[in-house]
């Protein structure tokens, strides 16, 4: 088990990690050389499951209920991490929600909620987490966007707009932070087997598979592997890039 008093441990911060891709990312980074902090919105049991699984792999883990759309809560989250560890080495902006509907039927609250969590949340987390990275002159920021942010998708105007915004945000921040030796990249998953996609009808799943050259859904662990690579030393010359992990769904 990692020594919590060891200031040489890398500090990894991941949003939305009580399940799915976020949990898989936590597990990908978990080892005796890391401390992992993550947030969740409401799933306390899922968060505890993530903590337990991470600890089994030898990493210290802290999961906190934090609203990524709240400036004060995000600031408090980052301040606590920096106070306890003195550093943030990797930030993964993964938190996201969907409120799907056709544009003409979409409620304003459906638009606002998705934009706030998926885009504003990444802005706030990056704004505060980048400060200790700038001070340390080193860091990795990885944003989880989506294949639909590049391709579009009917019935998801809010989600697509937010994820397309993440792509533009990634490129802008990559240019701002490059001089401080901080890389900023994005991963765009396609159809991945998670709790979110499990609720899709069989017809919708079959329609999705017809668009994927590899003819299968992705696994959360496969997305997590790309994220971990972007945080690694061999990826130090990559910044401002969008890696499509979609089985060829977008080329």
MONOR-V809752 format. One record per backbone hydrogen bond with DSSP energy under -0.5 kcal/mol. CO is the residue of the C=O (numbers start at 1). NH is the residue of the N-H. E is the energy in kcal/mol with one decimal. If there is no record, write none. Layout:
CO|NH|E / CO|NH|E
This chain:
2|4|-0.7 / 3|6|-2.0 / 5|7|-0.8 / 6|9|-1.3 / 10|12|-0.6 / 10|35|-3.0 / 11|89|-2.2 / 11|90|-1.8 / 12|37|-3.0 / 13|92|-2.9 / 14|39|-1.3 / 19|22|-0.7 / 19|23|-1.6 / 20|24|-2.1 / 21|25|-2.2 / 22|26|-2.0 / 23|27|-2.4 / 24|28|-1.9 / 25|29|-1.7 / 26|30|-1.1 / 31|34|-1.9 / 33|10|-2.3 / 34|60|-1.2 / 35|12|-3.0 / 35|37|-0.5 / 36|62|-2.5 / 37|14|-2.4 / 38|64|-2.5 / 39|17|-2.0 / 40|66|-1.4 / 42|44|-1.7 / 43|47|-2.2 / 44|48|-2.4 / 45|49|-2.2 / 46|50|-2.1 / 47|51|-2.4 / 48|52|-2.6 / 49|53|-2.3 / 50|54|-2.5 / 51|55|-2.4 / 52|56|-1.6 / 53|57|-0.7 / 54|57|-1.0 / 54|59|-1.5 / 55|58|-1.8 / 58|2|-1.6 / 60|36|-2.8 / 62|38|-2.5 / 64|40|-1.6 / 64|66|-0.9 / 66|68|-0.8 / 67|70|-1.9 / 69|71|-0.6 / 70|74|-2.5 / 71|75|-2.5 / 72|76|-2.2 / 73|77|-2.3 / 74|78|-2.6 / 75|79|-2.9 / 76|80|-2.1 / 77|81|-2.0 / 78|82|-2.6 / 79|83|-2.3 / 80|84|-2.3 / 81|85|-2.4 / 81|86|-0.5 / 82|86|-2.1 / 89|140|-1.8 / 90|13|-2.9 / 91|93|-0.5 / 91|142|-2.9 / 92|15|-2.2 / 92|94|-1.2 / 93|144|-2.7 / 101|157|-0.5 / 102|105|-1.6 / 102|106|-1.0 / 103|106|-0.9 / 107|111|-1.8 / 108|112|-2.8 / 109|113|-2.8 / 110|114|-1.5 / 111|115|-2.4 / 112|116|-2.6 / 113|117|-2.4 / 114|118|-2.3 / 115|119|-1.7 / 115|120|-2.3 / 116|121|-1.6 / 119|123|-2.1 / 120|124|-2.9 / 121|125|-2.4 / 122|126|-2.3 / 123|127|-2.7 / 124|128|-2.0 / 125|129|-2.8 / 126|130|-2.0 / 128|131|-0.7 / 128|132|-0.6 / 129|133|-0.9 / 130|134|-2.8 / 131|135|-2.2 / 132|136|-1.8 / 133|137|-1.3 / 133|138|-2.0 / 139|183|-1.9 / 140|91|-2.5 / 141|185|-2.4 / 142|93|-2.1 / 143|145|-0.8 / 143|187|-2.5 / 145|189|-0.5 / 146|149|-1.3 / 147|150|-1.4 / 147|151|-1.9 / 148|152|-2.3 / 153|156|-1.5 / 155|101|-1.9 / 156|160|-3.3 / 157|161|-2.0 / 158|162|-2.2 / 159|163|-2.6 / 160|164|-2.7 / 161|165|-2.0 / 162|166|-1.7 / 163|167|-1.3 / 164|168|-1.9 / 165|169|-2.9 / 166|170|-2.6 / 167|171|-1.8 / 168|172|-2.3 / 169|173|-2.6 / 170|174|-2.2 / 171|175|-1.6 / 172|176|-1.7 / 173|177|-2.5 / 174|178|-1.1 / 177|180|-1.6 / 177|182|-1.5 / 178|181|-1.8 / 181|139|-1.2 / 181|183|-0.5 / 183|141|-2.6 / 184|240|-3.4 / 185|143|-2.7 / 186|243|-2.9 / 187|145|-2.4 / 187|189|-0.7 / 188|245|-1.2 / 189|147|-2.6 / 190|192|-0.8 / 191|218|-3.0 / 192|194|-1.1 / 193|220|-0.5 / 194|198|-1.7 / 195|199|-0.7 / 196|199|-0.6 / 197|200|-1.6 / 201|205|-2.3 / 202|206|-2.5 / 203|207|-2.1 / 204|208|-1.9 / 205|209|-2.3 / 206|210|-1.4 / 208|211|-1.5 / 209|212|-1.4 / 211|213|-0.6 / 212|215|-2.1 / 218|193|-2.8 / 219|222|-1.3 / 219|223|-1.3 / 220|224|-2.5 / 221|225|-1.7 / 222|226|-1.1 / 223|227|-2.0 / 224|228|-2.7 / 225|229|-1.9 / 226|230|-2.2 / 227|231|-1.2 / 229|232|-1.7 / 232|235|-1.0 / 233|236|-2.1 / 235|238|-2.0 / 237|239|-0.5 / 241|186|-2.9 / 241|243|-0.5 / 242|244|-0.7 / 243|188|-3.1 / 243|245|-0.9 / 244|246|-0.9 / 245|190|-1.4 / 246|249|-1.2 / 247|214|-1.6
